[in-house]
Amino acid sequence: ADTSAQVSSLIKLKVREENMEDSVMNVGKMGGALVLMSVILGLVFAGMSLYTHEYVRQVPQSLGGGVMPCDISEAVSCSRVELSPFSELMGIPIASFGIMFFGLMLFLYFVLPEASWVAVAFVGGLAAVATSVVLLIVSKFLIGSLCLLCIGSYTASILLLMTSYVCR
C-alpha cells in the first residue's frame, strides 16, 4: 500500500509538472502578442502626445489651442508640459523620439524571429523605462506638472519591459 501511494504521488507530481510546462508554453505563445500590444500602446500614446504638442503650439487660443481635455489642473496638464522648453530636444518634440522608438520595435517585430525580437524588446524596454523615469522627474520637479499622455507612454514602456521579460 505504501508503494502504491508513492507511485500515485509521483504520477500526480509528473502531471502537475507537465501542466506547468504547458502553461509556460502558452504564456510564451501569447507573450509575443502581449509584447506587441505594449508596443502598439506606446505608439498610440506617443502619437497622441505629438499631436498635443503640435496642437497647443499651432492653434491660437481663441480657437481652442493651448488647452487640451487632459488639462485637469496645474499639477496635471498636458498643455503645460507640451508648452515647456523641456518638451523638445534640439527642436524635436520628445514625443517624436517615442514614435521612432516604438515604430522601430514594431518594424523589428516583422523582420526578426520572435525569440530575437522579444530579447531586443527587453533591452529596448530597459532603455525606455530608464528614459521614462528621467522624463517623469523632469515633468514633476522641473515643469511642475504631469502629462496624462506621457504617463500613458511611460506605462507602455513598463509593460514592454515586463511582458518581454516574462516571454524571453
C-alpha positions in Angstrom: 0.0 0.0 0.0 2.9 2.3 0.8 4.4 1.7 -2.6 1.2 2.4 -4.5 0.8 5.6 -2.6 4.3 6.7 -3.6 3.6 5.8 -7.2 0.4 7.7 -7.1 2.2 10.7 -5.7 4.9 10.5 -8.4 2.2 10.3 -11.1 0.4 13.4 -9.7 3.7 15.3 -9.5 4.5 14.4 -13.1 1.1 15.5 -14.3 1.5 18.9 -12.4 4.9 19.3 -13.9 3.5 18.8 -17.5 0.6 21.2 -16.8 3.1 23.8 -15.7 5.2 23.3 -18.8 2.1 23.7 -20.9 1.2 26.9 -19.1 4.7 28.3 -19.6 4.5 27.4 -23.3 1.1 29.1 -23.6 2.4 32.3 -22.0 5.3 32.2 -24.4 2.9 31.8 -27.4 0.6 34.6 -26.1 3.5 36.6 -24.7 4.7 37.8 -28.1 1.3 39.2 -28.7 1.4 41.0 -25.3 4.7 42.5 -26.1 3.4 43.6 -29.4 0.3 45.2 -27.7 2.5 47.2 -25.4 4.5 48.5 -28.5 1.2 49.5 -30.2 0.0 51.2 -27.0 3.3 53.1 -26.8 2.8 54.2 -30.4 -0.7 55.4 -29.7 0.3 57.4 -26.7 3.4 58.9 -28.3 1.3 59.8 -31.4 -1.3 61.5 -29.2 1.4 63.3 -27.3 2.9 64.6 -30.6 -0.5 65.7 -31.8 -1.0 67.6 -28.5 2.5 69.1 -28.7 1.7 70.5 -32.2 -1.9 71.5 -31.4 -1.1 73.6 -28.4 1.7 75.3 -30.2 0.0 75.9 -33.6 -3.7 76.6 -32.9 -4.4 80.1 -31.5 -6.0 80.1 -28.0 -9.0 81.9 -29.4 -9.7 78.8 -31.5 -9.2 76.4 -28.6 -5.5 76.0 -28.9 -3.3 75.8 -25.8 -5.8 73.8 -23.9 -6.5 70.1 -24.1 -9.0 67.8 -22.4 -6.2 66.3 -20.4 -5.6 69.6 -18.7 -7.2 68.8 -15.3 -5.3 71.2 -13.0 -1.9 72.9 -12.7 -0.5 69.7 -11.4 -1.9 67.6 -14.3 -1.7 69.4 -17.6 -0.6 68.0 -20.9 -0.6 71.5 -22.4 1.7 72.9 -19.7 4.2 70.0 -20.2 4.0 70.3 -24.0 4.5 74.1 -23.9 7.6 73.8 -21.7 11.1 74.1 -23.1 11.6 70.5 -21.9 9.2 69.1 -24.4 11.7 69.3 -27.2 15.3 68.2 -27.6 17.3 70.2 -30.2 14.0 71.5 -31.6 12.5 68.0 -32.0 9.4 67.1 -29.9 10.2 64.4 -27.3 7.1 62.5 -28.4 8.8 62.1 -31.9 11.5 60.0 -30.2 8.8 57.9 -28.6 7.2 57.3 -32.0 10.6 56.4 -33.5 11.4 54.0 -30.7 8.0 52.2 -30.7 8.0 52.3 -34.5 11.4 50.6 -34.6 10.1 48.0 -32.2 7.1 47.4 -34.4 9.3 47.1 -37.5 11.6 44.7 -35.8 8.6 42.6 -34.8 8.0 41.9 -38.6 11.6 41.3 -39.5 13.1 39.3 -36.6 12.3 35.8 -35.4 10.1 36.0 -32.3 12.8 34.9 -29.8 15.2 37.6 -31.1 12.5 40.2 -31.2 11.5 39.6 -27.6 15.1 39.8 -26.5 15.5 43.1 -28.4 12.2 44.3 -26.9 13.5 43.5 -23.4 16.7 45.6 -23.9 14.6 48.4 -25.5 12.2 48.2 -22.6 15.1 48.7 -20.2 16.1 51.8 -22.1 12.5 53.1 -22.4 11.8 52.7 -18.7 15.1 54.5 -17.8 14.1 57.3 -20.2 10.6 57.4 -18.7 11.9 57.8 -15.2 14.1 60.7 -16.3 11.2 62.4 -18.1 8.8 61.8 -15.2 11.3 63.5 -12.9 11.7 66.5 -15.3 7.9 66.7 -15.6 7.2 66.6 -11.9 10.1 68.6 -10.5 11.2 71.0 -13.3 8.0 71.6 -15.1 5.7 71.1 -12.0 3.0 69.3 -13.9 2.3 65.8 -15.2 1.0 64.9 -18.6 -1.5 62.0 -18.8 -0.5 61.1 -22.3 3.2 61.0 -21.2 2.2 58.8 -18.3 0.5 56.5 -20.9 3.8 56.3 -22.8 5.6 55.5 -19.5 3.1 52.8 -18.8 3.6 51.3 -22.2 7.4 51.3 -21.6 6.9 49.5 -18.3 4.5 47.0 -20.0 7.1 46.4 -22.8 9.7 45.6 -20.2 7.5 43.4 -18.1 6.0 41.4 -20.9 9.3 40.9 -22.8 10.9 39.8 -19.5 8.2 37.2 -18.9 8.4 36.0 -22.5 12.1 35.8 -23.0 
